[in-house]
Amino acid sequence: MRINKQWRICFNWPEEESQPFNIEITDYYS
């Protein structure tokens, strides 16, 4: 999921779970 041109949010969200996990914000260009 993109925040803006530089930053992205990455996470895992299996169908059986009620919330995501392994959430991280990453610099797309690094």
N, C-alpha and C positions, 0 to 999 in steps of 0.2 A: 504494500500500500504506500503510495507516495505522499509525503508531507508537502514538499515543494520540489524545485528542480534538483536540489542537492541531496536531500535527506529522504530515507525510506524507513518504514516500519516493517519488520519481518516477524512473523509469528506462526506457530502451529495451532490449528484449531480443528481437531477431529470432530466428526459429526456427533459422536456420542458424548462429547464434553459440553459443559454449559458455558465454558469460558476458554479463551486462548491461553497458551503457555509458550515458553521460550521466546518471549517478546524482546526484541532489540531494535534500537534505532541505529541505522548505519549511514555512513557517508558514501553515497552512490559512486563518487568519482575517485575514491582512494584505492 
